[in-house]
């Protein structure tokens, strides 16, 4: 199973695995689904934690299916090249973007954050709707929602003539340009507003999954198989794939220097070494913490003792 999952995550066709190892196609597809569901739980447990993101880029991929079109939206943390997650939907609409921005919100601390997007207006609306916190008033009813003050939204608008980009307009949809440029510099994300890093990530996914390519005859038949594939490839990208742009130069005294290789999770401080695919697929996910029962009556002393023991 580990060998098959490794080959699938790096773009090997399913038919090639079946032919090379004399396996049943249904067995390989079952391994693919199980590995993807496991990687989704690993991603939720390890990656979806609050941290200082500084700079995030968002984009969508149009996926061709049989008689339908599916949209895959993804986000990346630029400073560590960390894939934050993705969402799949049947249309490129507000629900798709809102679900993706909620993933970014679950990973973000209340720190200055630059989000670079394209010209799709739903990005700006979703960020303004999600990045809010309730203001307690001590009264009954829904509290006021206060927008986060340090959220900056940069838009990169490309104008096409045929299939060529003839003009690029960079503008701030929200926030301060000087602060956005400072966040760009601190995250090593360039000197101008851009979406280059998420486009590079899209190219990586396209090179490993034929149905994501623009000019290809491959069509996705069952949309339910796309989500496990996305999490399998995303987790292998995060935990197992070293990036040349993330390596560090380590000086070893008089012996000169050597380059220390790093993965996105290693650069983000989530792991202390480069994982193998076997480690990823055999990672034991801890069970969720115990939650006390919800009831309206007053808690007894025994229940208070249990809550103090198991929820702290």
Secondary structure per residue as TSV (DSSP state, phi and psi in degrees):
chain	resnum	aa	ss	phi	psi
A	1	X	-	360.0	-38.5
A	2	X	H	-64.8	-42.8
A	3	X	H	-64.2	-43.9
A	4	X	H	-63.6	-43.4
A	5	X	H	-64.7	-37.3
A	6	X	H	-63.9	-43.8
A	7	X	H	-65.7	-42.0
A	8	X	H	-63.9	-42.5
A	9	X	H	-66.3	-21.4
A	10	X	T	-103.8	13.1
A	11	X	T	97.6	9.7
A	12	X	-	-73.3	131.3
A	13	X	-	-63.1	149.6
A	14	X	H	-62.4	-39.2
A	15	X	H	-64.9	-32.1
A	16	X	H	-68.6	-38.4
A	17	X	H	-66.1	-41.9
A	18	X	H	-61.7	-43.0
A	19	X	H	-72.9	-36.3
A	20	X	H	-74.8	-37.1
A	21	X	H	-107.9	5.1
A	22	X	T	54.4	50.8
A	23	X	-	-108.4	161.8
A	24	X	-	-79.1	139.6
A	25	X	H	-60.9	-37.2
A	26	X	H	-66.0	-33.3
A	27	X	H	-65.6	-45.2
A	28	X	H	-65.1	-39.6
A	29	X	H	-66.2	-34.9
A	30	X	H	-67.0	-41.9
A	31	X	H	-60.2	-42.3
A	32	X	H	-61.7	-42.6
A	33	X	H	-67.7	-43.6
A	34	X	H	-65.7	-41.3
A	35	X	H	-64.8	-39.7
A	36	X	H	-66.0	-41.7
A	37	X	H	-67.0	-36.8
A	38	X	H	-66.1	-42.5
A	39	X	H	-64.7	-31.9
A	40	X	H	-63.4	-42.8
A	41	X	H	-67.2	-38.7
A	42	X	H	-63.0	-42.3
A	43	X	H	-62.6	-44.1
A	44	X	H	-65.8	-33.6
A	45	X	H	-83.3	-32.6
A	46	X	H	-100.4	-40.3
A	47	X	T	-93.7	-38.8
A	48	X	S	-78.7	68.1
A	49	X	S	-128.0	146.1
A	50	X	-	-64.8	133.0
A	51	X	B	-153.9	167.6
A	52	X	-	-79.3	99.6
A	53	X	-	-76.5	-36.7
A	54	X	-	68.3	-57.7
A	55	X	E	-144.9	121.6
A	56	X	E	-127.0	141.1
A	57	X	E	-122.2	144.2
A	58	X	E	-130.0	141.3
A	59	X	E	-160.4	168.6
A	60	X	E	-126.4	152.3
A	61	X	E	-119.9	133.5
A	62	X	E	-87.8	120.1
A	63	X	E	-107.4	128.6
A	64	X	E	-87.9	131.6
A	65	X	E	-125.6	176.2
A	66	X	T	-76.4	104.5
A	67	X	T	74.7	13.3
A	68	X	E	-155.5	166.7
A	69	X	E	-126.0	133.1
A	70	X	E	-118.1	146.1
A	71	X	E	-114.8	134.5
A	72	X	E	-117.8	115.1
A	73	X	E	-106.8	134.4
A	74	X	E	-137.0	161.7
A	75	X	E	-137.1	149.2
A	76	X	E	-135.2	140.3
A	77	X	E	-87.2	115.5
A	78	X	T	-68.7	-41.3
A	79	X	T	-61.5	-34.3
A	80	X	T	-116.2	7.9
A	81	X	T	55.0	32.0
A	82	X	E	-85.6	124.4
A	83	X	E	-75.5	117.8
A	84	X	E	-86.2	-17.6
A	85	X	E	139.3	177.6
A	86	X	E	-150.4	161.8
A	87	X	E	-134.6	141.9
A	88	X	E	-118.2	134.4
A	89	X	E	-149.7	165.4
A	90	X	S	-80.4	-12.6
A	91	X	S	-145.9	154.1
A	92	X	S	-88.9	85.4
A	93	X	S	-132.8	-170.7
A	94	X	H	-66.0	-33.7
A	95	X	H	-65.3	-40.2
A	96	X	H	-62.3	-49.3
A	97	X	H	-67.7	-37.6
A	98	X	H	-63.1	-41.5
A	99	X	H	-63.8	-39.4
A	100	X	H	-68.8	-41.8
A	101	X	H	-65.9	-31.8
A	102	X	H	-65.2	-33.2
A	103	X	H	-65.4	-43.8
A	104	X	H	-61.6	-40.3
A	105	X	H	-62.0	-37.0
A	106	X	H	-70.3	-18.5
A	107	X	H	-98.7	-4.8
A	108	X	B	-103.5	143.5
A	109	X	-	-93.2	166.2
A	110	X	S	-79.0	66.6
A	111	X	S	-126.5	163.8
A	112	X	-	-55.4	130.9
A	113	X	E	-140.1	130.9
A	114	X	E	-106.7	126.4
A	115	X	E	-116.7	116.5
A	116	X	E	-100.4	127.7
A	117	X	E	-134.9	177.3
A	118	X	-	-94.4	-158.1
A	119	X	S	-82.6	-1.1
A	120	X	-	-67.2	119.4
A	121	X	H	-66.8	-22.8
A	122	X	H	-63.9	-25.2
A	123	X	H	-61.7	-49.1
A	124	X	H	-64.0	-43.6
A	125	X	H	-64.1	-41.1
A	126	X	H	-67.1	-41.5
A	127	X	H	-63.5	-43.0
A	128	X	H	-66.6	-29.5
A	129	X	H	-80.6	-36.5
A	130	X	H	-85.3	-41.5
A	131	X	S	-82.2	69.3
A	132	X	E	-138.0	154.7
A	133	X	E	-131.8	145.5
A	134	X	E	-71.8	143.9
A	135	X	E	-103.8	105.4
A	136	X	-	-62.8	133.9
A	137	X	-	-116.8	-8.8
A	138	X	S	79.2	4.4
A	139	X	S	-111.2	163.8
A	140	X	S	-74.9	153.9
A	141	X	S	104.7	176.3
A	142	X	-	-72.3	130.4
A	143	X	-	-77.7	165.1
A	144	X	E	-67.9	142.2
A	145	X	E	-100.1	123.6
A	146	X	E	-105.4	126.8
A	147	X	E	-70.1	144.8
A	148	X	-	-65.8	130.4
A	149	X	T	-78.6	-17.7
A	150	X	T	-109.4	30.0
A	151	X	E	-96.7	125.2
A	152	X	E	-119.6	130.4
A	153	X	E	-115.8	117.7
A	154	X	E	-107.8	133.6
A	155	X	E	-110.7	136.2
A	156	X	E	-115.4	107.0
A	157	X	E	-104.0	118.4
A	158	X	E	-104.5	134.0
A	159	X	E	-107.0	127.2
A	160	X	E	-105.9	148.1
A	161	X	E	-128.0	102.3
A	162	X	T	73.7	-118.9
A	163	X	T	-112.5	13.5
A	164	X	E	-109.2	142.1
A	165	X	E	-83.2	118.5
A	166	X	E	-105.9	-16.3
A	167	X	E	-158.3	143.8
A	168	X	E	-128.4	124.0
A	169	X	E	-112.0	126.9
A	170	X	E	-112.2	128.1
A	171	X	E	-148.0	160.0
A	172	X	E	-97.9	116.5
A	173	X	E	-80.6	-23.5
A	174	X	E	-159.9	140.3
A	175	X	S	100.3	-166.9
A	176	X	-	-109.6	133.2
A	177	X	H	-67.2	-39.3
A	178	X	H	-62.8	-43.0
A	179	X	H	-66.8	-37.7
A	180	X	H	-63.1	-41.5
A	181	X	H	-66.5	-35.3
A	182	X	H	-65.8	-39.4
A	183	X	H	-67.4	-36.2
A	184	X	H	-60.3	-44.2
A	185	X	H	-68.6	-42.1
A	186	X	H	-69.8	-26.4
A	187	X	T	-94.9	4.2
A	188	X	T	55.4	43.7
A	189	X	-	-104.7	20.4
A	190	X	-	102.5	-173.3
A	191	X	S	-111.2	-8.9
A	192	X	S	-129.9	160.9
A	193	X	-	-61.3	131.0
A	194	X	-	-156.0	166.0
A	195	X	-	-124.0	30.4
A	196	X	H	-67.4	-35.4
A	197	X	H	-74.0	-38.5
A	198	X	H	-71.1	-30.2
A	199	X	H	-69.8	-34.8
A	200	X	H	-65.8	-39.0
A	201	X	H	-64.6	-41.2
A	202	X	H	-59.4	-40.5
A	203	X	H	-64.5	-36.5
A	204	X	H	-63.8	-44.8
A	205	X	H	-65.8	-38.7
A	206	X	H	-65.1	-35.8
A	207	X	H	-70.4	-19.3
A	208	X	H	-105.5	-9.4
A	209	X	-	-139.4	113.7
A	210	X	G	-65.2	-31.5
A	211	X	G	-68.8	-13.7
A	212	X	G	-89.3	-10.5
A	213	X	-	-72.6	149.7
A	214	X	S	-72.2	-49.4
A	215	X	S	-113.2	83.1
A	216	X	-	-151.3	151.0
A	217	X	S	-83.6	-7.7
A	218	X	-	-69.2	131.4
A	219	X	-	-124.1	140.3
A	220	X	B	-82.2	126.6
A	221	X	S	-88.0	-45.9
A	222	X	-	-113.7	105.8
A	223	X	T	-60.9	-21.7
A	224	X	H	-67.1	-20.2
A	225	X	H	-80.8	-12.0
A	226	X	H	-73.1	-38.3
A	227	X	H	-65.5	-47.8
A	228	X	H	-59.5	-37.7
A	229	X	H	-63.8	-41.5
A	230	X	H	-61.5	-45.1
A	231	X	H	-71.7	-34.5
A	232	X	H	-63.7	-48.7
A	233	X	H	-68.2	-37.9
A	234	X	H	-65.9	-40.9
A	235	X	H	-71.7	-37.6
A	236	X	I	-63.8	-38.5
A	237	X	I	-62.5	-43.4
A	238	X	I	-73.9	-45.7
A	239	X	I	-97.9	-28.1
A	240	X	I	-116.8	-10.4
A	241	X	-	-106.8	118.1
A	242	X	B	-79.1	148.0
A	243	X	-	-119.5	132.2
A	244	X	G	-64.0	-34.9
A	245	X	G	-72.3	-13.4
A	246	X	G	-99.6	-5.6
A	247	X	-	-68.9	152.5
A	248	X	E	-118.9	143.4
A	249	X	E	-89.2	120.8
A	250	X	E	-112.8	122.0
A	251	X	E	-87.3	129.8
A	252	X	-	-112.9	65.9
A	253	X	G	55.5	-132.3
A	254	X	G	-77.2	-7.9
A	255	X	G	-83.8	4.2
A	256	X	-	93.1	-142.8
A	257	X	E	-137.1	163.5
A	258	X	E	-143.4	156.6
A	259	X	E	-93.8	130.5
A	260	X	E	-95.2	117.8
A	261	X	-	-79.2	144.7
A	262	X	-	-141.8	148.8
A	263	X	B	-99.6	168.7
A	264	X	H	-58.0	-40.3
A	265	X	H	-70.4	-32.1
A	266	X	H	-68.7	-38.8
A	267	X	H	-68.8	-30.7
A	268	X	T	-84.5	-3.7
A	269	X	T	81.4	16.0
A	270	X	S	-84.5	-26.8
A	271	X	-	-132.6	167.0
A	272	X	S	-113.0	4.3
A	273	X	S	-158.9	169.5
A	274	X	-	-79.7	122.0
A	275	X	-	-77.5	149.9
A	276	X	-	-91.1	164.6
A	277	X	H	-63.8	-32.8
A	278	X	H	-64.3	-42.2
A	279	X	H	-62.3	-40.2
A	280	X	H	-62.9	-45.5
A	281	X	H	-77.4	-19.0
A	282	X	T	-103.0	8.4
A	283	X	-	-66.5	128.3
A	284	X	-	-88.5	117.3
A	285	X	-	-85.7	123.3
A	286	X	-	-65.8	146.8
A	287	X	-	-68.5	157.2
A	288	X	-	-64.8	151.2
A	289	X	-	-66.8	156.6
A	290	X	-	-71.2	134.4
A	291	X	-	-111.9	132.1
A	292	X	-	-67.7	149.6
A	293	X	-	-64.4	147.5
A	294	X	-	-99.2	121.0
A	295	X	-	-151.7	162.1
A	296	X	S	-85.9	-18.6
A	297	X	S	-74.9	167.0
A	298	X	-	-71.0	140.7
A	299	X	-	-72.6	140.4
A	300	X	-	-80.7	169.1
A	301	X	H	-65.4	-35.3
A	302	X	H	-65.7	-41.3
A	303	X	H	-66.8	-38.1
A	304	X	H	-63.2	-38.4
A	305	X	H	-66.2	-40.6
A	306	X	H	-63.1	-43.4
A	307	X	H	-64.0	-42.0
A	308	X	H	-66.0	-29.6
A	309	X	H	-80.9	-39.8
A	310	X	H	-106.9	-6.8
A	311	X	-	-115.5	7.1
A	312	X	-	-114.2	360.0
